[in-house]
């Protein structure tokens, strides 16, 4: 009796299993038929040139199977439809994005998505796609090449200037048709070019203006702070600590904010920092106080003046005591044993261009050589890139010592914090004036 009940139970279980398997098999067979029909219909629509209907059928097929070949055929339909109607672009981008997510790690679709963005010159979106692939260790020669191409893509403005000053206080001073004005990092005019001379902005935005009638010190609110009289100022330094250096009658001197001349007679004069300035006189460099008197007995063959007119940055002074350039602290004590023949300015990147035996490389301020000397000339890294020279032409390298722009420029200024810089496209000669234009990287923030 017990055995009969067991047999009945087993039999019922078997019937249930058989019924379930029959149902599943039938369902799968139905799905397969639907899948095959969608593919066949999509192909027929494509051959007829009905690309929207073809896309719809391929999407139906993808509900059953997410295979690369189906995506490939669907994207062919998208390509043809895009030629007919650009309004399908966003839907196309969405479809490729879904394909990248469905087939994670597919290089071909990642490149396709990036190139779709590039067709609309959406470099930031293309960069985000490629950067995410890089972070996910997706590697391929074509992918890597496109990544670098997008990352270091740039545009150059049509506006040209005969002369420019370093980027200070978020502006360049530029010379246009013999007169000087100012532009920002995007090339937008902030001060109209109508001055005989215009200095970079210093403390409180104070600039020296020469409008050919008088020479004034004006703050960021356009309030005149002082007037310089009886001096023909050709150019000046940057206002700081109630002092601004001016070049007049062949020598440098200092005026205060009111425009009163204080003292002078120097061959060169830096801005004041902590009530001290670096000056040159009779082939010697030394430091003076705000009364113009020498402070200390330490003298140098040269003191490197930074782009903003300062002699010190982050407690680092670069100077030549006659035996080579070295790093000093604010107390003029050497920081390490590093020494070189020539050196560029210090920047916050702390990768300073230096020269030994005629070649240029890069070191940090601790004296650790990061890129051995190998270039004809070089400028210190600024905001992730450095200008280097080969065969008389300049290009940019990154901190991996990879060339990221071709050697096509006559000169390159330092890259600013907004991802732009001035580049010179024409070598200067008596008959061919120097031509400066603004280069701006399309993708910059956090990318370098």
LUMRO-709997 format. One line per 2 residues: for each residue x, y, z of C-alpha. Coordinates in steps of 0.02 Angstrom, whole numbers. Each point is the difference from the previous one (the first is absolute). Example, Ala and Ser with C-alpha at 12.3 -4.5 7.8 and 13.67 -1.06 7.14 Angstrom:
BEGIN
615 -225 390 ~ 69 172 -33 .
# end
This chain:
BEGIN
0 0 0 ~ 140 118 46 .
95 -43 -159 ~ -153 40 -106 .
-14 174 79 ~ 184 33 -33 .
-18 -53 -180 ~ -151 112 -23 .
95 148 77 ~ 148 -28 -112 .
-112 -13 -151 ~ -89 163 39 .
166 88 26 ~ 63 -64 -166 .
-156 60 -87 ~ 20 173 76 .
182 9 -55 ~ -41 -58 -175 .
-141 126 -12 ~ 114 142 60 .
138 -48 -121 ~ -125 -9 -143 .
-64 174 46 ~ 175 74 13 .
55 -80 -162 ~ -156 61 -89 .
28 175 71 ~ 181 1 -54 .
-49 -62 -172 ~ -125 141 -12 .
133 128 54 ~ 121 -70 -128 .
-130 16 -137 ~ -38 178 53 .
185 40 3 ~ 31 -73 -172 .
-153 88 -71 ~ 60 169 69 .
171 -25 -78 ~ -74 -52 -167 .
-121 146 0 ~ 137 123 51 .
111 -59 -143 ~ -144 15 -124 .
-40 177 59 ~ 185 47 -16 .
8 -64 -179 ~ -156 103 -41 .
80 156 76 ~ -126 5 142 .
133 33 131 ~ -112 57 143 .
-104 -158 -13 ~ 158 -103 -13 .
67 80 161 ~ -163 -39 89 .
9 -184 -48 ~ 182 -13 53 .
-48 72 169 ~ -134 -135 14 .
129 -133 -39 ~ 114 69 137 .
-134 -37 128 ~ 37 -184 -29 .
186 2 -32 ~ 129 137 28 .
130 -48 -127 ~ 133 108 -80 .
-53 -48 -176 ~ -177 63 30 .
66 166 66 ~ 116 13 -152 .
-144 -23 -121 ~ -111 120 96 .
137 133 -2 ~ 13 -18 -189 .
-184 45 -8 ~ 32 147 116 .
143 59 -111 ~ -110 0 -154 .
-144 86 88 ~ 117 132 73 .
49 47 -178 ~ -184 33 -34 .
-51 85 162 ~ 116 72 132 .
-140 0 129 ~ 34 -185 34 .
171 44 72 ~ -50 -2 185 .
-89 -166 -20 ~ 155 -70 -86 .
113 57 141 ~ -118 -79 127 .
1 -165 -96 ~ 190 -8 -7 .
11 47 185 ~ -117 -146 42 .
107 -115 -107 ~ 156 53 98 .
-90 -42 162 ~ -70 -165 -64 .
167 -57 -72 ~ 113 73 133 .
180 16 -56 ~ -39 7 -187 .
134 112 -75 ~ -86 22 -169 .
-161 69 74 ~ 96 112 122 .
92 78 -146 ~ -163 14 -98 .
-85 93 143 ~ 146 120 18 .
3 34 -187 ~ -186 35 1 .
29 136 128 ~ 146 67 -102 .
-113 18 -152 ~ -91 134 99 .
166 69 68 ~ -54 -53 174 .
177 -31 58 ~ -42 -4 185 .
-126 -142 -20 ~ 121 -94 -113 .
137 24 128 ~ -111 -65 141 .
-36 -159 -99 ~ 184 -29 -36 .
57 49 173 ~ -120 -124 80 .
67 -134 -116 ~ 177 46 54 .
-47 -8 184 ~ -79 -172 -30 .
163 -60 -77 ~ -77 -20 -172 .
151 4 -114 ~ 24 -5 -188 .
118 93 -117 ~ -140 88 -94 .
-90 41 163 ~ 158 70 80 .
37 105 -154 ~ -175 74 -3 .
9 33 188 ~ 158 105 -19 .
-68 86 -155 ~ -156 57 94 .
89 37 164 ~ 123 119 -82 .
-111 73 -136 ~ 5 189 -12 .
-60 149 -99 ~ 95 159 -42 .
-87 168 -9 ~ 7 104 -158 .
42 157 97 ~ 186 43 -8 .
108 110 112 ~ 173 70 -29 .
48 -20 184 ~ -70 -77 159 .
43 -5 185 ~ -14 -150 117 .
-171 -53 65 ~ -21 92 166 .
-158 32 101 ~ -103 -97 -129 .
50 113 -146 ~ 129 24 -136 .
55 173 -51 ~ 12 2 -189 .
61 121 -133 ~ -116 27 -147 .
39 127 -137 ~ 130 81 109 .
-116 25 149 ~ -20 -108 155 .
-154 -76 81 ~ -44 -160 92 .
-90 -164 -35 ~ -52 -146 111 .
43 -185 -18 ~ -137 -22 -130 .
60 144 -106 ~ -141 118 52 .
53 182 6 ~ -3 65 179 .
89 165 -32 ~ -9 82 -170 .
167 18 -90 ~ 16 188 8 .
149 30 114 ~ 179 42 -39 .
46 -112 145 ~ -97 -111 121 .
81 -102 138 ~ -63 -168 67 .
-114 17 152 ~ 76 -6 174 .
-70 17 176 ~ -180 65 3 .
0 -16 -190 ~ 111 155 -13 .
75 26 -173 ~ 108 133 -77 .
-87 84 -147 ~ 82 114 -129 .
-130 81 -114 ~ 128 117 -82 .
-66 144 105 ~ 52 -56 172 .
57 -155 94 ~ -118 -61 135 .
-17 -137 128 ~ -181 -61 -4 .
-79 -137 106 ~ -125 -136 -48 .
-145 121 30 ~ 74 125 -124 .
44 119 142 ~ 158 100 -34 .
120 -31 144 ~ 147 103 -61 .
80 93 -145 ~ 183 -18 -51 .
72 165 -54 ~ 162 49 -86 .
38 -179 -52 ~ -10 -76 -173 .
-45 -178 51 ~ 36 -127 -137 .
-59 -148 102 ~ -22 -52 180 .
-7 -143 123 ~ -148 -54 106 .
-67 104 143 ~ 28 -76 173 .
23 66 178 ~ -20 182 -54 .
140 -14 -128 ~ 3 -21 -188 .
159 -11 -103 ~ 9 109 -155 .
124 8 -144 ~ 39 180 -44 .
151 87 -74 ~ 92 -165 -21 .
-10 -56 182 ~ -123 -79 122 .
-70 87 151 ~ -149 -10 117 .
-154 107 25 ~ -130 -11 138 .
-188 -14 -28 ~ -19 189 -7 .
122 3 -145 ~ 142 81 98 .
173 -57 -57 ~ 91 -81 147 .
171 -60 -58 ~ 84 -82 -150 .
154 -21 -107 ~ -13 -189 -23 .
28 -106 -155 ~ -149 -108 50 .
-124 -1 144 ~ -125 -132 59 .
-163 24 95 ~ 3 13 190 .
-40 -152 107 ~ 11 5 189 .
75 175 -12 ~ 143 -61 -108 .
38 9 -187 ~ 137 -73 -110 .
95 125 -106 ~ 145 -1 -123 .
135 132 -9 ~ 174 -6 -77 .
-16 -185 -42 ~ -44 -45 179 .
-166 -55 74 ~ -47 34 180 .
-150 41 109 ~ -65 169 57 .
-126 60 127 ~ -143 121 -33 .
117 147 23 ~ 112 -62 -138 .
142 -55 113 ~ 90 -165 -22 .
-47 -133 128 ~ 137 -121 48 .
165 -26 -87 ~ -52 -147 -109 .
20 37 -186 ~ -30 -107 -154 .
46 -7 -182 ~ -184 -22 -40 .
-168 -19 89 ~ -137 -82 -102 .
-156 109 -5 ~ -164 -96 -13 .
-139 31 -126 ~ -97 108 122 .
149 111 35 ~ 43 -81 167 .
169 -67 54 ~ -72 -134 114 .
-137 -132 -15 ~ -49 -121 138 .
160 40 96 ~ 110 -36 -151 .
124 123 -75 ~ 102 -49 -152 .
167 88 -16 ~ 175 -16 -71 .
141 37 122 ~ 128 -7 -140 .
19 -188 6 ~ -168 -49 -74 .
-184 16 40 ~ -62 -73 164 .
-156 -2 107 ~ -4 115 153 .
-126 32 138 ~ -61 171 58 .
153 14 113 ~ 112 -28 -153 .
61 -169 62 ~ 21 -137 -130 .
-136 -133 7 ~ 99 -143 -78 .
154 -43 -103 ~ -85 20 -170 .
92 116 -120 ~ -21 37 -185 .
63 113 -139 ~ -166 85 -37 .
-177 -12 64 ~ -176 63 -32 .
-122 72 126 ~ -81 -95 143 .
-184 -46 -19 ~ -125 -87 113 .
17 -159 -103 ~ 174 -14 78 .
76 -68 -161 ~ 128 131 -45 .
89 3 -167 ~ 190 2 19 .
152 -13 -111 ~ 164 -96 15 .
131 -11 -137 ~ -118 84 -123 .
-150 -116 17 ~ -160 33 97 .
-95 -115 117 ~ -108 15 156 .
29 -9 187 ~ -102 29 157 .
53 125 132 ~ 77 -139 105 .
125 -28 -139 ~ -75 -162 -65 .
19 -9 -189 ~ -168 -57 -70 .
39 13 -187 ~ 182 -9 -48 .
69 140 -111 ~ -43 -37 -183 .
-81 156 -75 ~ 73 151 -89 .
-100 114 115 ~ -142 -22 123 .
-116 95 116 ~ -58 -57 171 .
-159 -102 15 ~ -156 102 29 .
-171 -77 34 ~ 55 -171 -62 .
96 39 -160 ~ 169 69 -48 .
61 84 -158 ~ 155 -80 -78 .
101 42 -154 ~ 70 -112 -137 .
79 57 -163 ~ -49 178 41 .
-185 -38 22 ~ -103 -16 158 .
-129 -126 57 ~ -78 -61 164 .
44 -155 101 ~ -92 -75 149 .
84 -56 161 ~ 26 -173 -75 .
115 85 -126 ~ -122 -38 -141 .
-16 126 -141 ~ -183 53 -2 .
8 140 -130 ~ 110 2 -153 .
155 108 -15 ~ -83 137 -103 .
14 159 104 ~ 132 137 -4 .
-29 24 187 ~ -120 -54 138 .
-45 89 161 ~ -46 -90 161 .
-168 -90 12 ~ -119 93 117 .
-122 -72 126 ~ -144 11 -125 .
85 -111 -129 ~ 58 132 -124 .
163 84 -45 ~ 76 117 -125 .
92 -76 -148 ~ 109 84 -129 .
-25 -61 -177 ~ 121 117 -89 .
185 21 32 ~ 45 181 35 .
105 94 -127 ~ 18 180 -57 .
-127 -27 -138 ~ -111 -129 81 .
-77 49 165 ~ -26 -128 136 .
-177 -67 2 ~ -75 -62 164 .
-167 -90 9 ~ -98 -83 139 .
3 -190 2 ~ -134 -84 106 .
-13 -185 39 ~ -176 -64 -30 .
10 -116 151 ~ 98 58 150 .
-72 -9 176 ~ 70 -154 90 .
61 -73 -164 ~ 185 46 8 .
# end
